[in-house]
């Protein structure tokens, strides 16, 4: 009993110390010596306990370009808005498990970016509502909090502000999921967003042989490889994950046939503007047959996600 | 109360504290991803110990300009980052520019790049946080 009380006191002391160290740090310790040491000790502890996992998973990171970049390219090519490209918002109620919810949170995020860039405010409001519900159901409360939701709603008519806020919100969601060891969902959101923006490109290419669009389709070879690498650790998570990865690998096989000729050219630097101009070139050759095969496979994968 | 519980509590405190560090470092990094730059919606992080090097693989589209913001700890300039092409030709290193916490890159062609990040001081440990934004056109 006495021992138990002593242990309780130790725990209480450690807890108070911990709260103090967190509070001290959170208040902003810029010069931080003592605070930093405490944090370093905690991080050392983290490394000891979880370090290998963290480093294995995060040591080599693979990024996926923002779906909004694709939407900008499409708009800049003066291609007309087409609602048919998007996943109908009324399907959002069909997604009952976290796997489908996370994928379609990514899909709807890409769709919202497309709607926003084309300034389709009424539809953007509907898509945002679907995103809000899916994020609540996935319990990504930190990112999609009331303040953020209110900011998004207030800026619905302001294309530039909205894009900035939504992108930051998705980044917060990504961070929140990483903080809480829920990367299994984070990778699905990324996958959904990438697939949807890719789908928009492919739909355009079927009606309009715009060389810039076709080139961008061929360039999806790189993010696809990165995406497979990001998803691979979750292969055994469930049958759904395994099926998705297998399908993406099949898509990657088609891309393997696309030749890329890379030439390194020394970059130029504009120090005053903190800018490096990358002059290296990358030429890509893709046949119509390869484009058709990519379109077909992509449609099959997307249908499995949004149905 | 058992020893196991104490251990769990210490682990919990450590995790919360590490998350607090990530949060502060991310905020420091995020102040450079502002309009006209739009976040790519991801946060890249790696826990580094001593002279460990983190590798980030990224695709950059031709015709676009990107900003890479890289931070660690509580002060700017604590993280060294270098950008290589897929053939490992060095394109940029912030070491040449007083460990600048951000830099812009204009790509003429779409490229796969490798970004390496390591702590400025080889002693100690910390999170390397990297954010990427693309320039709105």
Boltz contact constraints between the chains, C-beta under 6 A:
constraints:
  - contact:
      token1: [A, 7]
      token2: [B, 1]
      max_distance: 6.0
  - contact:
      token1: [A, 8]
      token2: [B, 1]
      max_distance: 6.0
  - contact:
      token1: [A, 11]
      token2: [B, 1]
      max_distance: 6.0
  - contact:
      token1: [A, 11]
      token2: [B, 6]
      max_distance: 6.0
  - contact:
      token1: [A, 11]
      token2: [B, 9]
      max_distance: 6.0
  - contact:
      token1: [A, 18]
      token2: [B, 13]
      max_distance: 6.0
  - contact:
      token1: [A, 22]
      token2: [B, 16]
      max_distance: 6.0
  - contact:
      token1: [A, 22]
      token2: [B, 17]
      max_distance: 6.0
  - contact:
      token1: [A, 22]
      token2: [B, 20]
      max_distance: 6.0
  - contact:
      token1: [A, 25]
      token2: [B, 20]
      max_distance: 6.0
  - contact:
      token1: [A, 26]
      token2: [B, 20]
      max_distance: 6.0
  - contact:
      token1: [A, 29]
      token2: [B, 74]
      max_distance: 6.0
  - contact:
      token1: [A, 30]
      token2: [B, 74]
      max_distance: 6.0
  - contact:
      token1: [A, 32]
      token2: [B, 74]
      max_distance: 6.0
  - contact:
      token1: [A, 39]
      token2: [B, 17]
      max_distance: 6.0
  - contact:
      token1: [A, 39]
      token2: [B, 21]
      max_distance: 6.0
  - contact:
      token1: [A, 40]
      token2: [B, 124]
      max_distance: 6.0
  - contact:
      token1: [A, 42]
      token2: [B, 14]
      max_distance: 6.0
  - contact:
      token1: [A, 42]
      token2: [B, 17]
      max_distance: 6.0
  - contact:
      token1: [A, 43]
      token2: [B, 18]
      max_distance: 6.0
  - contact:
      token1: [A, 43]
      token2: [B, 125]
      max_distance: 6.0
  - contact:
      token1: [A, 45]
      token2: [B, 14]
      max_distance: 6.0
  - contact:
      token1: [A, 46]
      token2: [B, 14]
      max_distance: 6.0
  - contact:
      token1: [A, 46]
      token2: [B, 18]
      max_distance: 6.0
  - contact:
      token1: [A, 47]
      token2: [B, 49]
      max_distance: 6.0
  - contact:
      token1: [A, 54]
      token2: [B, 47]
      max_distance: 6.0
  - contact:
      token1: [A, 58]
      token2: [B, 45]
      max_distance: 6.0
  - contact:
      token1: [A, 58]
      token2: [B, 46]
      max_distance: 6.0
  - contact:
      token1: [A, 59]
      token2: [B, 46]
      max_distance: 6.0
  - contact:
      token1: [A, 59]
      token2: [B, 54]
      max_distance: 6.0
  - contact:
      token1: [A, 60]
      token2: [B, 55]
      max_distance: 6.0
  - contact:
      token1: [A, 61]
      token2: [B, 44]
      max_distance: 6.0
  - contact:
      token1: [A, 61]
      token2: [B, 56]
      max_distance: 6.0
  - contact:
      token1: [A, 62]
      token2: [B, 57]
      max_distance: 6.0
  - contact:
      token1: [A, 63]
      token2: [B, 42]
      max_distance: 6.0
  - contact:
      token1: [A, 63]
      token2: [B, 58]
      max_distance: 6.0
  - contact:
      token1: [A, 65]
      token2: [B, 59]
      max_distance: 6.0
  - contact:
      token1: [A, 66]
      token2: [B, 40]
      max_distance: 6.0
  - contact:
      token1: [A, 66]
      token2: [B, 41]
      max_distance: 6.0
  - contact:
      token1: [A, 69]
      token2: [B, 134]
      max_distance: 6.0
  - contact:
      token1: [A, 72]
      token2: [B, 137]
      max_distance: 6.0
  - contact:
      token1: [A, 163]
      token2: [B, 38]
      max_distance: 6.0
  - contact:
      token1: [A, 164]
      token2: [B, 35]
      max_distance: 6.0
  - contact:
      token1: [A, 164]
      token2: [B, 38]
      max_distance: 6.0
  - contact:
      token1: [A, 167]
      token2: [B, 38]
      max_distance: 6.0
  - contact:
      token1: [A, 167]
      token2: [B, 39]
      max_distance: 6.0
  - contact:
      token1: [A, 167]
      token2: [B, 41]
      max_distance: 6.0
  - contact:
      token1: [A, 168]
      token2: [B, 39]
      max_distance: 6.0
  - contact:
      token1: [A, 170]
      token2: [B, 41]
      max_distance: 6.0
  - contact:
      token1: [A, 171]
      token2: [B, 39]
      max_distance: 6.0
  - contact:
      token1: [A, 171]
      token2: [B, 41]
      max_distance: 6.0
  - contact:
      token1: [A, 171]
      token2: [B, 43]
      max_distance: 6.0
  - contact:
      token1: [A, 174]
      token2: [B, 42]
      max_distance: 6.0
  - contact:
      token1: [A, 174]
      token2: [B, 43]
      max_distance: 6.0
  - contact:
      token1: [A, 175]
      token2: [B, 43]
      max_distance: 6.0
  - contact:
      token1: [A, 179]
      token2: [B, 19]
      max_distance: 6.0
  - contact:
      token1: [A, 219]
      token2: [B, 110]
      max_distance: 6.0
  - contact:
      token1: [A, 222]
      token2: [B, 59]
      max_distance: 6.0
  - contact:
      token1: [A, 222]
      token2: [B, 112]
      max_distance: 6.0
  - contact:
      token1: [A, 223]
      token2: [B, 59]
      max_distance: 6.0
  - contact:
      token1: [A, 226]
      token2: [B, 57]
      max_distance: 6.0
  - contact:
      token1: [A, 264]
      token2: [B, 89]
      max_distance: 6.0
  - contact:
      token1: [A, 267]
      token2: [B, 91]
      max_distance: 6.0
  - contact:
      token1: [A, 274]
      token2: [B, 103]
      max_distance: 6.0
  - contact:
      token1: [A, 274]
      token2: [B, 104]
      max_distance: 6.0
  - contact:
      token1: [A, 275]
      token2: [B, 104]
      max_distance: 6.0
  - contact:
      token1: [A, 276]
      token2: [B, 92]
      max_distance: 6.0
  - contact:
      token1: [A, 276]
      token2: [B, 105]
      max_distance: 6.0
  - contact:
      token1: [A, 277]
      token2: [B, 106]
      max_distance: 6.0
  - contact:
      token1: [A, 278]
      token2: [B, 107]
      max_distance: 6.0
  - contact:
      token1: [A, 279]
      token2: [B, 108]
      max_distance: 6.0
  - contact:
      token1: [A, 281]
      token2: [B, 109]
      max_distance: 6.0
  - contact:
      token1: [A, 282]
      token2: [B, 109]
      max_distance: 6.0
  - contact:
      token1: [A, 282]
      token2: [B, 110]
      max_distance: 6.0
  - contact:
      token1: [A, 282]
      token2: [B, 111]
      max_distance: 6.0
